[in-house]
Amino acid sequence: MDYSTYWDEPGPFAAQLNAEHAFINPAMILFYVPGRTSEAVGVSLSDLPDSWRAASPLEIECGKGTGQLACAQEAPSYDVLADSPMEVGKFEAFDVPGVEPPVHVVVHGDKWEKKRLQDQLHRICAYELKLMEGAPYPSYTFFFHLGKAATGPGGGGMEHANSTAIAVRSESEFLNVSAHEFFHLWNVKRIHPAALDPVDYTREQYTRALWFAEGVTSTYAAYTLVRSGLWNKAAFYEDFSEDITDLELRPANQWQSAEESSLDAWLEKYQLYNRPEASVSYYTKGQVLGEFLDILIRDRTDNQKSLDDVFRSMNEEFAKPNKGYRDTLDIQRTAEKIAGGSLEEFFSRYVAHAEPLPYQKWLALAGLELKAVERKRPTLGFSAGRDEAGLLVVQTIEPESPAARSGLRRDDVIVAWNSGEPPRNPERWADRQPAGAVLRIAVRRDAQKTNLEFRLSEITESGYAVSETPQPGDKAQRIRDGLLHGTTHPVTASAP
């Protein structure tokens, strides 16, 4: 069978072919025969440029048998192939030092330093492997698209059984995404909801447990960064504070539970659903719930057990025998086993339902407190989003803002940003600018290019800040230290 397919979507979730490289996400472009996905399958690539090479978590061979460069790989099943991305082109490849089984790195892009990237990945991988008491893979591959190679709407990371594909434009994004995706080795790829097994390529699959599968994976990304020394504790508290602020400033938090948000994941592609009054993120709510569940377990056990033990227990019970867990039911059952008592109130009121989280009560158990704060921050004065082609299009403009006075209009396509490419997240870019910063943009309107210049606006925003209480009790101090350092008494997975 011969067929054509669209193959130029940047990012880790799709597939791209251009003059620089090919990124192949097999599930997006390769057909399968219904009823035969368990059979062995192979992929061959022919007529490749002589200067290109190929990388995959599977064994791949390249050569010039007929004068043209060709590469081929085999997989024991279509499901394995679909979970094994390929990078083909000019790229840099190396290993993370001091990590066994080996962790390979494939980088396509710019604005990165090999030594620093190796050190950061070593800390991330070494900590999480120690935390989970060993590797579940024979070898692992990070595929990175960095800097300009990460241009487009599909940034972030995509987990696979023995690899991950990550597209980020800056080092500030790199750490969190890498720690998150590597922890998916266990949480999601092996500790997985039964509702997602087996994979069905023809329809949506629903689970109430994405708050745990994705959100609590974000909890462990933050834990990994602070416990490995890549973050200091101020950065950890800031991350915690931002999640709480984001959660509490969304009106939907008053009615949409973590489980409901998980079930509604398939609506995320619609802008209407993503409005603050329409939904909360299971990533954000799950990360906050994960940190509080950890505090509660540590408090119940006088810091002798933690959420770390929950994951190690689920790894033994579900991952190693390749058995799916029953959504929140088995998460709660395992957490209660580790905590030595009922956690029904936590799971019923705050996971299954959307009752207000008792922040001060729970934070106090770890010698922490939550304060309402106000801060002035720069704002663009307009909102913009990516269209299907990845172009940044102006969606709304605040009346009387400097952006409006400059002549910016709705539906303008922003093609340049301070003489460079538009950022993936314009609002995040604005957050990092000083008050009164000047923005110069070029927009395409009616086939004409127009240059605009204006200063950023400024707004006063309410939020929340997590901070340490000055003189916590001995128990609270132990719990706080346990969160930051990954320790219990007796000590378990401390940073390497």
Steps between C-alpha positions, in 0.01 A plus 500: 500500500625848413366808675590863566492663841557852633836496670607847610376561854777608739504376856517167683141393436496483121745445214712735293701477180694797365839582352668480843366178648218251535331423830283192476224433749391166350146500640429825312602389150523119477193285440438171675293194413211451747539178694870470413663765719675228702699381196860603430535802274781689330562852368749598231605848388666540163665772291620697803759778467852362546567730798197374697484223756222344709428435867226299672446322834485186283805363320538681169746433220608736222711438190551568129413166350372647170704820498241701694492519878224283646400408857283222638371379834278220623258478792338194661154655453325805360430618856874502576573679172232761570668571834847543346565837333784554252722801432664510157731776381800692629505482877733466795494176698667410829435314826422628847813418702485283809152356438431129448323353308607756239309819430556635149442860392415618148491877444372688198517875547702784646545703820629217715826394663593134505682495835223682684231286340690183595534614861135594531377175348739300718350656814145443381549140389720396793252632756190345345670166443607493865155607614332217310772248588619419152435542130207340315668539159791333313604843365328837480511788251426871540408662166537877531391771260650815649499870416390574145434130438218524755311765302127439478197440723584145608756559775546290811571131529355164400579188699577164342586161649878539467536857376354847500471773237534855636473835322591810703638835398691590816698340780247626755243264345746216449547394864138457602394325180798260510439405865129456430550282192765277656271426796238386247720192462317381808188713541288453183717271288519222760285611793197563282121512533329182385259722304783588259601140435514376230556799275208564266609706199142552378332689781543704816587312818379645828644483850437685826867470593681755282531724805731226634655382174592850381449734796689296758770439240540879509525473879796269450657722237508776763625259768776375270624849420516618861633172641773473235614859557388633160253722687547665835213491746388851401442376144303203635278724714451737207388212279261379773367857542441544127297178485283602794452848353406362159256260661332755724468767231300266277127516585457143373702380799188552708310226318730286279673221693835341416318190377261702285788694349664166416189372325470822301856481363371449145342847509835676541533561126209746519586856606158542659569216742837644605353823635546552879127481560466175303774271629800434721811315392543146633873573478475795738238359735672163500838649587354690794308194621815288469701730722224508761449123490872466569471735799203306638678164471810641667288650777309173560824300526716756681700534178584130488311457170428725205348519154830352378395175669163512323676505163740224594208288620300561181809420297517157665126430490409636158799592283718192534216251431372736223164545667288815477367666813135585555517878475473686831381187684842331492685827555298557818538138610878514462531839671293374793718191529811719522338754734363230728142628501211649308548788258135500397453868583786607275393289202126555534494873573801625302559248217151372413337831595611862486479617862734789589845374592598573864833652406598647834413184693700272272795734448536545876571127530823565305595826668369705209238771456311667219475876465290706264722734300460768239754567232533727205596327180540597137227400260486505122163671474387237254464123475618279217486132419636259242284396208511158334803604296689608812471874427456739792170684445367792705172397666400785735629852573443695819331833420718809560807286559833603341459202268162629384632855456787371286251374241506128578184328377323174562603225252839660435763228448813574703803405289782665697556584867781739596682404178468129580239228486185533712527314833302181553329654804469880460345548845787316667743715300328814628522375861880505474529856368570816703229760545462721194691268267462580131362235263560527127297264287439448131152388397356373173164650414323474164821371338686808627772512764469769769746588777359603838665620821356553849582468869362217709207579726505429873235339719465425869431133556393305809667172578636272770846430636615192692764579761660338802370566849784639715499245782323178405468212742741208478254281309410775253870568446563133420210495254621819332851362471353178364318685221811695401755221528300184436573361844303308756601357836651254438655672197399381152564641154725797571663684214807328351 
